[in-house]
């Protein structure tokens, strides 16, 4: 992470944008380099400015925040995405994570959670608003927690899963662990089979339950 985190904000409500701008600009380690009122403009700006983090409102007209996050995976792959939303429905969280977002913050708690989320995702972490993270653990893992706890992961398998949950790619993990990308994929497949999970969304749920993201 650089000394100053460059941030782009996109929200179709001018008053909300002003509040987010004030919040970001008050942080000594952050620099606001752009703002947009819709998803299309956000993609264009991010492509040009290459911010460290893009904060995207999910419910923008035209191209919404999730579609925008999907576009940024190609247009600005180094940019981490934090989605900002009023939606506490798990389906929105699932979509955001599946399409490349690393952070999910509720608007009602943005004043306290957003800057934390920006710092976490800029450091290659994954951040889920605590208000919804607790619901994830209770609703999604409750009936399966026994199976998850008894699953025997090797030290290296757990290490790979921790990094995957924090948002690192297979190539980045291979570089960190000094192994091949194929070896990382093997660990991933084996671990997913042991834990009976099938997607990154389920992996993040597991990471939340085990406290892996808190210690990231």
N, C-alpha and C positions, 0 to 999 in steps of 0.2 A: 504494500500500500504506500502511495506517495505521501509527501508531507501535506499536500492539499488535495482533498477528494473533489474532483469536478462532478457537478450534479446538474442534470437536466430534469425539469419538472413539466408534466403535461396534465392539465385538468381543464375541462371546458367551462368551469365556473370561475370568473375573474376574482371574486372575493376569496375563494378557496386557494387559488394560485397565490394571491398576495400573502395569505397566512403561511403557506408553505415556503414561499420565498423568504419571508421574515425569519422563519424557523431555521432554514438552512444558512442564511447569511449571518445569523447570530453565532454560528459554530466556528471557532477559530481554525478548525482543520478542514473546512469545506468551502468550496467556491462554486457559486451558481453561475453556470455558463450559458444557460438557455432556458426558455420556457415556450410552451406550445399550448394551444387551445383545443387541439384534436390529435388523433393518432397519426394521421398522415403527416402532419407538420412535425410531430415528434420523431417519426422515422427519418424524415429528411434532415432535421437538425442533428439527430444522433449520428447519422451517417457522415455528416460534415464535421461535427465537433468531437466525436468519439469520447463522450463523457465516461467517467468511471462508473457512475450509477445513473440510471434513468428511473425517476419516480413517476409511475403511470396510473392515472385514474382508470379503473376498469370500465366504468360506465360512460365513456365518451361517445358522442354521436359519430356515425360513419364507421371508422376503424376504431373498435374499442381497445382497451388496454391489453387484453389478452392477445388479440390479433396483432397488436403493435409489438408485443413481446416476441411473438413468433417471427415477425419480420426482422426484428433486431438481431435474432440469432444469426441471420445471414448478413444483414447490412452493417452491423456493428458488433461482431461476436465478442469483443473484449468488454463490452458494456454489460454490467450487471443490472438486473431489473428488480425493482421493488414495486409491487402493485399496491394501490391504495383504494380502499373500497368501503362501502356501507354494508356489503353483503357478508353475512356470517354463515351462509350456506356452504357446506363442504364441497358441493359440486363446483363452485367458483374457485375454491382453493385447489381442487384437483386439476381443473383446466389450466390455472395459472402455472402450477408447477410442471405440468406436462408440456407446456409450450415455452418453457425457458425461464420463468420468473424464479428468483432466488429469495424473494421476500414477499410477505403478505401481511399488510398492516390495515387495521380497521380505522376508518376516518375518525371515529369517536375517541380513539386513543392515540391519534397521530402526534399530538403535542408532546407525549412522553415516549412513544415508541418509534417514531419515524427516524430520528437521528441515530438511534441505536441500530435499527435495521439497516440503514445506509452503511454504517461502519462495519457491521457484520458481513453483509454481502460483498462489500468492497474487499474484504479479507478472504473471499472465496467461501464464506459461510452461507448457511440457509437460515432465514429468520421467519418465524411464524408468530404473529401476535399472540401473546399469552392468553388473551381472552378466548381465542379459538383453539389454541394448542391443547388446552385442558379438555375441551370437548372432543378433540380428536382421540386423545388417549382413552377417555371414558367410553365413547360411543363406538369407536372402531377397533380398539384392541382388547376391550374387556373380556369378551368370550374366548379370545385366542391367547391371552397373556400367558397362560400356563405353557402352551406349546412353544411360545417364543422364548420363555425363560429357560426351558430345558434343552433347547436346540444347542448343540455343541459346535461352536465356531472356533476355528483355530485362531491364533493370535494374528496371523497375516490376513485371514478372511475378515476378521473384525476391523482390522486396520483399513482394508480396502472399502468396506461398507461405510465406515466413518467418513472417509474422504468422498465417496460417492454422495452421501447424504448432504455433505457440505457444498456440493455443486461442482466438484472437480471432474474433468473428463477422464476417460480411460487413458488417454495419452499423457495427461498431466500426472495421473497417479503412477503410471509406469515410470515416468521420469523421476518422481520423488522416491519411489521404492527401488529404483534401479533394476527393474524387470521389464519384460516385453509387454506390449499391449495385449498380446494373446494370453499371457499369463494372468494379467489383470482380469480379462474377460472370463477366464476359467474360474478364478476365485469368486467373481461376481455370480456366475451361473450356479456354482456349487453352493454358495451362501444363500442365494434366493431359494434354491430347492430345499435346503435345510430349514429355512424359516417360513417356507410356504408363502412367499410374496412374489408378486409378478411385475411390479412397476416401481418407478422412482417415488411416486406418491405414497405407496405403501411403505417404502424404505424410510421416507421422511417421518411417517407416523411412528415407525419403530424407533427411529433416532430420537424423536420427542419423548417417547415412553422411557427410553433408557438414559435420557439426559445427555446424549452425545452432542447435541447442538449447543447446549449450555456451556460445555467445556471446550467448544471449538475455539 
